[in-house]
């Protein structure tokens, strides 16, 4: 049996997706955080934070760190902040984290 899908774009998590990709994602049961590379933030207490699926570091000092993701920017505020380690997929920040801010991209994350 063949399925015909129309290709229109739908706005999901700030990302435009074709209907065919959405149906494939549902059939194969791929979690949306994996398939769309949305950021995953894991915080342990106020001293440790891990962020996955980020694009780059915009600003970094001991009081705040601004991080670019596919769907916007994340700003971590606090004191004695330090990037303990990072790879192209994941980053771990330590220090006294007092605030997390999120600013979505104004272009809808279509890049």
C-alpha positions as CSV (number, residue, x, y, z in Angstrom):
1,X,0.0,0.0,0.0
2,X,1.4,3.4,-1.0
3,X,0.7,6.6,0.9
4,X,0.7,10.0,-0.8
5,X,1.7,12.9,1.4
6,X,1.3,16.5,0.5
7,X,4.3,18.6,1.4
8,X,3.3,21.6,3.4
9,X,5.2,23.1,6.3
10,X,4.0,23.0,9.8
11,X,5.4,25.0,12.7
12,X,6.5,22.7,15.6
13,X,8.8,23.7,18.5
14,X,9.8,26.8,16.4
15,X,10.8,24.6,13.5
16,X,9.0,24.1,10.2
17,X,8.5,20.5,9.3
18,X,7.0,18.8,6.2
19,X,3.9,16.6,6.8
20,X,5.8,13.7,5.3
21,X,8.6,14.0,7.9
22,X,6.0,14.3,10.7
23,X,4.2,11.1,9.6
24,X,7.5,9.3,9.3
25,X,8.5,10.5,12.8
26,X,5.2,9.2,14.2
27,X,5.5,5.8,12.5
28,X,9.0,5.2,13.6
29,X,8.3,6.7,17.1
30,X,11.3,8.9,17.1
31,X,11.2,11.3,20.0
32,X,10.8,14.9,18.9
33,X,13.9,16.1,20.9
34,X,16.1,13.7,18.9
35,X,14.6,14.2,15.4
36,X,14.4,18.0,15.6
37,X,17.5,18.7,17.7
38,X,15.7,20.8,20.3
39,X,17.7,21.7,23.3
40,X,17.6,19.4,26.3
41,X,18.5,21.0,29.6
42,X,19.2,18.9,32.7
43,X,19.8,20.7,36.0
44,X,21.0,19.2,39.2
45,X,20.4,21.5,42.1
46,X,21.7,25.0,41.5
47,X,25.3,24.0,40.9
48,X,25.3,21.9,37.7
49,X,23.6,22.1,34.3
50,X,23.9,20.1,31.1
51,X,22.6,21.3,27.8
52,X,22.4,19.0,24.8
53,X,21.7,20.0,21.1
54,X,23.3,23.4,21.2
55,X,24.9,25.2,18.3
56,X,27.5,27.5,19.9
57,X,28.6,29.8,22.7
58,X,27.8,33.4,22.1
59,X,29.1,35.0,25.3
60,X,30.8,33.6,28.3
61,X,32.0,35.0,31.6
62,X,31.7,34.1,35.2
63,X,28.3,35.9,35.6
64,X,26.5,34.7,32.5
65,X,26.7,32.4,29.5
66,X,24.7,32.9,26.3
67,X,24.2,29.8,24.2
68,X,22.7,29.5,20.7
69,X,20.4,26.6,19.9
70,X,18.5,25.7,16.8
71,X,15.3,27.4,18.1
72,X,16.7,30.4,20.0
73,X,19.1,31.5,22.7
74,X,19.5,30.4,26.3
75,X,21.1,32.6,28.9
76,X,22.4,31.2,32.1
77,X,22.9,33.7,34.9
78,X,24.7,33.3,38.3
79,X,28.1,33.6,39.8
80,X,31.3,31.6,39.4
81,X,29.9,30.0,36.2
82,X,32.4,27.8,34.4
83,X,32.0,25.5,31.4
84,X,33.4,22.3,32.8
85,X,33.4,20.5,29.5
86,X,31.8,20.7,26.1
87,X,31.6,18.7,22.9
88,X,29.7,19.4,19.6
89,X,26.6,17.8,21.2
90,X,26.7,18.6,24.9
91,X,28.0,21.2,27.4
92,X,28.2,21.0,31.2
93,X,28.1,24.3,33.2
94,X,29.0,24.4,36.9
95,X,28.8,27.3,39.4
96,X,25.9,29.0,41.3
97,X,23.1,29.1,38.7
98,X,20.4,31.6,39.7
99,X,18.5,32.1,36.5
100,X,17.8,30.6,33.1
101,X,16.4,32.7,30.3
102,X,15.1,31.6,26.9
103,X,14.7,33.9,23.8
104,X,13.1,32.2,20.8
105,X,14.4,33.0,17.3
106,X,12.3,35.6,15.6
107,X,12.5,33.9,12.2
108,X,10.7,30.8,13.5
109,X,13.8,28.6,13.7
110,X,13.6,27.8,9.9
111,X,17.4,27.9,9.6
